[in-house]
Structure formats: C-alpha cells, structure tokens
C-alpha cells in the first residue's frame, strides 16, 4: 500500500542505538509517551579465533549501525512519520568490549575483544591477570577495588588493552607513535558518527569508563596511578563525559546534523529505562545470565560479598553521579539451552514453561547449575553443577521446574547480598530481558523473593534508557526526567503467592544443595578415611 503524502506529527522523537554482543538495533521513541514507534535490527557475527577468545569486527559493528538507521528511517517514512522530528540520538552498548584504532587513518588496529558467557573466563588475558596480581601486595585481586569498585579480572577493559599492547604489533606501534585511540564500543561509534578522522569526538561516559579499571569512581575521571599500574598512557583514553549531554553531531546519513546526546552502558541504560532513580530500587535483566543492579544513591558502596561497585548514571554535566551495586548470575537462560541441547528433555524454551507448569513443583528436587564454578556471593571456582533430592518419582517435569527455581534462587542470593551491603531492603524488583516472557519464572521469582516482581509491557528498556538520557540533555530538553513528568509505564506485577515460611524452607534447601556442589574439583586422596561406612 502506497504511503500517503500526509505526514503524522507526533511531537519530538528521540532515537537510540542499542549495540549488543549479538546484534545492533536502532529504535525511535515518542519523547512524550515513551512509545516505541519503529526499529530495525541487524545480527552481528562473533568470531572465536581460539578457545576462550571472543572477537567482533569494529567496521561491521559501525556498518550495522548505519544500516539500522537507514532502514528505520525508511520504515518511519512508510508510516508517514516525519524523521525531521528526531531531535536526538542516544547510544547504549555492550560494556567492557575493547577497541583500539588509528586516529589518522580511522582504521581499527585489531578486532574488538568482547566478553563471553563464561563471564570471568577469557583465556587470552589469564596470564596478563596473573602477572598483574603477582605484583600486588599479598597477591590481592581486590587491591584496586577502593578506587575502581572492581576486582582485577579478565572481564574488564584495562586487561584487554594491556594484552593488545603486549601482543599486537600494530597497536604497540600506534601507541608509541601517538596515533592510537582506545575506547569501548560507545567511544568507537561516537567518534565515527561525529566525523571520525575528520574531527570525530573521542569520548565515553562515566558508566562505560567505570568498567575499564582505569577510572576512579570517586573523582569520576581517569586515575594516573591506575593507568601507571596497567602501563597504559593516558593520552590514548577518551574524554569522560556525563551520560546526558551533547557530545557532537551526526556527520552523515539521513540523520546528519542531529546531536548524539546520551550514552550509557547497557545495564545502566536498563536501570534508567526501568526508572530506578531512587536509592534501593533494582532491576534484573534475564538473558543467558542475569545482571542485577541496585541503585545505592550518591555514594559508592563497596561490597563485602564480592559484588561490583559501578557508576549507575550521571544524567547531566552538573548533575550528581548515582552509583550501583552489581551482581551477575552466570547461568540463567543458559540452563534452558543445556536442558534442550545436552539432555534433550525440551525442544524449545517455550516448552520448558509448559513442562514445569504441568507439575507445579520440583518435588524436592534442587538443581545447582555451577557448570563453571559458583560466582557471587560464593566465588568458588571448584564447584560443579549438581541435581539432588531425586527420588523414583522424579521426572523431567520436576527437573524443568527445578531449573527455573535455580534462576530464582541465584537471584535471591545476589539480592540478599545487596541488601546486606547497602542496608536498603528491596521492596520490589523490576525485570526485563528475554526470559521474562516465561510467566511461571516471574511468578516463582516473586514467591522466592517474597516481594512483587514488575515487568514492563514494553520490553526495550535498555534502548529506552539511552533515549531518555539523550532527550533530557541540556540543549535538547525534549524529555523530562522529573518524577512528575515521567510517562506512566504499563506493566504486569507478579505478587508472591506462597507464604514466607514455605519460601524460606525452599531457599534453605537450595543453600544446602549449594554446599553439596562445592569443592568438587579439589584433589583429595582416596583412602580408607574417605570411605563411607
């Protein structure tokens, strides 16, 4: 059907680039209603040159952004929506992924080094981490945590950048000849979109910077001592900006001249998109793993339970930074894939919900999916997965139910640690991510936490957060973040349906199962003293 010449006026629109590990998307929102009007998605190829290595082509990432922009603009035109109403663009991105490029040629000097679903494991940088830890007092991996909020780990950008400088001749030469620029994905995209080698803006925001290990979360800037520790020259680093200000203007394409004015790492963007602006509000993103962020307010809280301290957002140059505690559940959606691919008890993720709902209980069966150890709050790499409490009556439906409960129990363990660290008890949990389509999982989560679980009907909370930051920036000002002006978000609330005593009993049994899974990989001599009577 041909488009009418009459164009619809919807008021100011704001767009968001959502660049993730597996795809790039471009989404356009109505700034007055937060309604998603149109979007386009392009898949991104990951390459695995060696076991434990995860890489992406920076030029493919950039091209995917341009393609998504053009296709979305075409869709808006077909809907009779005037693209000249797009007033700003926000960027949200996979965090920690590390790039180095030549500022004179504009060419990447190596592939982007990403993160993998094993979370803390990246074989390429393990030796780099070991070398760094060996030179710290007491070989303490938390030696820098008072400044960074992070442990010394393969996960964060500084270690990947150090590896690139040590192992890639082109990177090393560019650093020596003052041609190198370092950045996370947001920096690369903003630099390219604002002109690249012809005056592109080299910047990042506080949320992405706080995941590098080079950034002081108290001073909100690069730290000379941290840079010296990793042996990284400060001149290659991007300028740190707030999450909501005009960084530069688009230099090409259908949206040329429009300001890029919002930037947040993906988990921070989801926190903003879920409107968790108060101390003690939290969101959990359910994907391959889970990412939980708890807003702790204007002061960073250093965890006693192995959680990360990160910058949640800073929504304006003159606005205060807000901080968050972050915890990760390594195996969430991944357990569904395991049941499907390894055991063959389900044919699809949708089947899991039906199977589990058919029994409505695990019948005393508990599943600890510690496939590569236990993460926060245990940090027990020698743990391995176990299924316990089996009886002759147990069948695949009970296993399916136990697998869903495992996701919920792991989430509760993180949130219990957050409550203890922050002193702020959680009253409800905001949720997003692919697994939230499983209604049984959401109900189980409410039952196990003994608090309501709230799922917005519009699932694109990460992109929404980036759009909100962009639209609220000084000089754009088409999206008010004042509590009284925030759009009412349609959501579904899951209330606890079991009594707290039942919830505590199930949680206690889960913790007992966790203890059984520990120390599995430790070498113990087999002798008569180890033989059970």
Buried (B, 14 or more C-beta within 10 A) or exposed (E): EEEEEEBEEBEBBBBBBBBBBEEBBBBBBBBBEBEBBBBBBBEBEBEEEEEBBBBBBBBBBBEBBBBBBBBBBBBBBEEEBEBEBBBBBBBBBBBBBBBBBBBEEBBBBBBBBBBBBBBBBBEBBBEBBEEBBEEBEEEEBBBBBEBBBBBBBBBBBBBBBBBBBBEBEBBBEBBEEEBBBBBBBBBBBBBBBBBBBEEBBBBBBBBBBBBBBBBBBBEBBBBEEBBEBBEBBEEBBBEBBBBBBBBBBBBBBBBEEBBBBBBBBBBBBBBBBBBBBEBBBBBBBBBBBBBBBBBBBEEBBBBEBBBBBBBBBBBBEEBEBBBBBBBBBBBBBBBBBBBBEEEEBBEEBEBBBEBBBEBEEBBBBBBBBBBBBBBBBBBBBBBBBBBBBBEEEBBBBBBBBBBBBBBBBBBBBBBBBBBBBBEBEBEBBBBBBBBBBBEBBBBBBBBBBBBBBBBBEBBBBBBBBBBBBBBBBBEBBBBBBEEEEBBEBEEEEBEBEBEEEBBEEBBEBBBEBBEEBBEBEEEEEEEEEEEEE
